[in-house]
Amino acid sequence: MKKKILAVLMACCVFTLVLACAGCGRSGGSSQPTPTPTPTEKVSASPFYVLVTGNDTRKGTVEITKPQYADGSAQTDTMMLLRVDPSNYLISIVTVPRDTSATIDGSTHKINEAYTYGGMPATVQQVEALTGVHVDYYLNMTFVQFEDFIDKMEGVTADVPINMSLADIVHGNMITLTEGPDQHLDGPEALVLARQRKQYANDIEACRQIQDRQIVQHLIEKVLAQPADKADTYASLMTAACDTDMTTAELKSYLALFMSNADRVTFQSGTGPYKGDIDPELQVWLTPRDEATWAELMQVVESGGDPTTVIELPEVLPAD
């Protein structure tokens, strides 16, 4: 059954965006045979999709006291489609820009507002309609869950593209990150990297999304670097850390499978159309809905290709 391999993706929850865990001692590799699943653990060789989202509810944060957030409602400000190809051990991560135009309840909205109106079912429906692919699973995480999970995973290593500062939305402390590669970040620091956008020079939301994808990838890599006999531990941590329709048992079986073949896993990463402007009617920033380009993009992704050949990434520069 397609769905069942989501384990790898769950490693993504390990983000989370999106997120996952500490690294040492890979087991397996291209020279070793893949473990044979038990009859209840059989996997399909067919690729499948997981929608990884980060919602912006202020519940549990210092901002819940602000009137505009007091009701606890949320939008999915981070949305990533992960395509897992179990035959080729390829994971493709494609951002669905949150500002993309969508029709919700008969009116024009940003696609991330589907979550406000109908939760994950409505969000999945909108993403499927836009991208033309079937979403097999979802992983959804809050700010508080993200920080807690990263800390339980003993942090994540990531590249910080520019100097940036932002208040930690959970505890309220100001956090400053300094430009540089391979930095070990704790939960609050990783959330600042995932959220900061206003300190980029151009295409600020697309630049932020690059950081979201790298956090997810690095966390998956961190999980895959663990011995396969730890799959049960990580599966339990992941399912407890987010809202998902995957079971711990499914995760355990398939995390073990991918962890045993970590040296075969490769990644592709990119985004859907992200250019936009202020909509003259709504007076909000919108990215025009471009289903033709999405069809071209997903055809490349389906073939195992590089999504940046369809949508080039922006140059990441600091604001003056």
Buried (B, 14 or more C-beta within 10 A) or exposed (E): EBBBBBBBBBBBBBBBBBBBBBBEEBBBEEEEEBBEBEEEBEBEEEBBBBBBBBBBBBBBBBBEEEEEBEEEBBBBBBBBBBBBBBEEBBBBBBBBBBBBBBEBEEEBBBBBBBBBBBBBEBBBBBBBBBBBBEBBBBBBBBBBBBBBBBEBBEBBBBBBBBEBEBBBBBEEEEBEBEEEEEBEBBBBBBBBBBBBBEBBBEBBBBBBBBBBBBBBBBBBBBBBBBBBEBBBEBBEBBBEBBBBBBEBBBBBBBBBBBBBBBBBBEBBBBBBBBEBEEBEEEEEEBBEBBEEBBEBBBEBBBEBBEBBEBBEBBEBEEEE
